[in-house]
Amino acid sequence: MSLTSLRNLRTQWFPPKPTFTEKELPSQNGRVFIVTGGNAGVGLELCKILYGSGATVYMVSRSKERAESAIQFIVKVEPAPKSPGKIKFLHLDLNDLESVKGAATTFAQQ
């Protein structure tokens, strides 16, 4: 096994600390983001980070109930962010083309 292979194996098992985190994220005031799958997993974490940085976030989801539950979770997080943004629900089901058209129209109107 070569030295490079050993180094790669070590960094996969013991990854280094990240060089860029949400603490280094500059203010996102005035910016708009669309996050798919924002009601769970990585999408939820991204929505939390963007909300805390002052961005307007459109949380795209098939389920209004799950999205609104996730939005309430993000808004009530402690400690409250210094410059909270806005989170809005945008209904979108990629299996339904009428839903896609409706989501695009709704987003364009807002």
C-alpha positions as CSV (number, residue, x, y, z in Angstrom):
1,M,0.0,0.0,0.0
2,S,1.4,3.4,-1.0
3,L,1.8,6.4,1.3
4,T,-0.9,8.2,-0.6
5,S,-3.4,5.3,-0.1
6,L,-2.7,5.3,3.6
7,R,-3.2,9.1,3.8
8,N,-6.5,8.8,1.9
9,L,-7.6,6.0,4.2
10,R,-6.7,8.0,7.3
11,T,-8.6,11.1,6.1
12,Q,-11.7,9.0,5.3
13,W,-11.8,7.4,8.8
14,F,-10.7,10.6,10.6
15,P,-11.8,13.5,8.5
16,P,-10.2,16.9,9.2
17,K,-12.2,19.7,10.7
18,P,-14.2,21.7,8.0
19,T,-12.6,24.8,6.7
20,F,-15.9,26.6,6.0
21,T,-18.9,26.4,8.4
22,E,-22.1,28.4,9.0
23,K,-20.1,30.6,11.4
24,E,-18.1,31.9,8.4
25,L,-21.2,32.5,6.2
26,P,-21.6,36.2,5.5
27,S,-25.0,37.8,5.8
28,Q,-27.5,36.7,3.1
29,N,-29.9,39.6,3.6
30,G,-31.7,40.3,0.3
31,R,-30.9,37.0,-1.2
32,V,-33.5,34.3,-2.1
33,F,-33.0,30.6,-2.0
34,I,-35.1,27.6,-3.0
35,V,-34.4,24.5,-1.0
36,T,-35.9,21.2,-2.1
37,G,-36.6,18.6,0.7
38,G,-36.2,21.3,3.3
39,N,-38.4,19.5,5.8
40,A,-35.9,16.8,6.7
41,G,-32.2,15.8,6.5
42,V,-29.7,18.0,4.7
43,G,-32.3,20.3,3.3
44,L,-33.6,21.1,6.8
45,E,-30.1,21.9,8.0
46,L,-29.5,24.1,5.0
47,C,-32.8,25.9,5.7
48,K,-31.7,26.5,9.3
49,I,-28.3,27.9,8.2
50,L,-29.8,30.2,5.5
51,Y,-32.6,31.4,7.9
52,G,-30.0,32.3,10.5
53,S,-28.0,34.3,8.0
54,G,-31.0,36.6,7.0
55,A,-32.0,35.0,3.7
56,T,-35.4,34.5,2.3
57,V,-35.8,30.7,2.0
58,Y,-38.5,28.9,-0.1
59,M,-38.9,25.5,1.4
60,V,-40.1,23.2,-1.4
61,S,-42.0,20.1,-0.3
62,R,-44.8,17.8,-1.4
63,S,-46.4,17.9,2.1
64,K,-47.6,21.2,3.5
65,E,-48.0,19.7,7.0
66,R,-44.4,18.4,7.2
67,A,-43.0,21.7,5.7
68,E,-45.0,23.8,8.2
69,S,-43.8,21.6,11.1
70,A,-40.2,22.0,9.9
71,I,-40.7,25.8,9.6
72,Q,-42.0,26.0,13.1
73,F,-39.0,24.0,14.3
74,I,-36.5,26.3,12.5
75,V,-38.2,29.5,13.7
76,K,-38.3,28.4,17.3
77,V,-34.7,27.3,17.5
78,E,-32.7,28.5,20.5
79,P,-30.8,30.7,20.7
80,A,-32.5,32.9,18.1
81,P,-30.3,34.1,15.2
82,K,-29.1,37.7,15.3
83,S,-30.6,38.5,11.9
84,P,-33.3,36.0,11.1
85,G,-34.6,35.7,7.6
86,K,-37.9,34.5,6.2
87,I,-39.1,31.0,5.4
88,K,-42.0,30.4,3.1
89,F,-43.6,27.1,2.0
90,L,-43.8,26.3,-1.7
91,H,-45.8,23.3,-2.7
92,L,-44.1,21.2,-5.4
93,D,-44.5,17.6,-6.5
94,L,-42.0,16.7,-9.2
95,N,-44.3,13.8,-10.3
96,D,-47.1,16.2,-11.2
97,L,-46.2,18.7,-14.0
98,E,-49.2,20.9,-13.1
99,S,-47.7,21.2,-9.6
100,V,-44.4,22.3,-11.2
101,K,-46.2,24.9,-13.3
102,G,-48.1,26.1,-10.2
103,A,-45.0,26.4,-8.1
104,A,-43.2,28.4,-10.7
105,T,-46.1,30.8,-11.1
106,T,-46.4,31.2,-7.3
107,F,-42.7,31.8,-6.9
108,A,-42.7,34.4,-9.8
109,Q,-45.6,36.2,-8.2
110,Q,-43.8,36.6,-4.9
